């Protein structure tokens, strides 16, 4: 799947360049409008690919199996820890802000598009049962992104991690107190915060391996240092005369 997605990205850039355009997968190339996400639809199947393990005949659960719910629970539990891999650039966190259809809060729902994970309406079709995680962006390393997503979901299945009740209210409209009462926390607000979360995760360390994780942290901390030492035109225009 990572091979196919990477091939698609490369083809998009080549076709755009041949026609005099630039195709970018930068998460937030323009201020004031929605960014570029990589909403990832996920399901698990049995070995011979004849049964979707996310499907249940129970309409009361939205046709979601316990396996699917535990998978979602695992990704919510590890959401902050794996965020640096799913959104791996300083610019990624300019996309992950309220108000631009980007997920910020660790919750799940069926119809609501404001939480981190959404279960699309698949109309009870067995093959279509899935969940959609909405924080990854297309500028990251696809192989690492899919690896941590699988690891977090499988950890939820292993430990039977309940995801809690779906949140069908608009989380953006909730006050801090309302979110706190529901146990809804937010994703990291910066790459620095996300890297600190990643470094503290035993599951992420086990998934990526010691060498890959330490190299990833080293290079991304360099990227953060380069970013935070820049003085932007916004700062100059806003403060140069008044300060």
Order of alpha helices (4+ residues) and beta strands (2+ residues): alpha-beta-alpha-alpha-alpha-beta-beta-beta-alpha-alpha-alpha-alpha-alpha-alpha
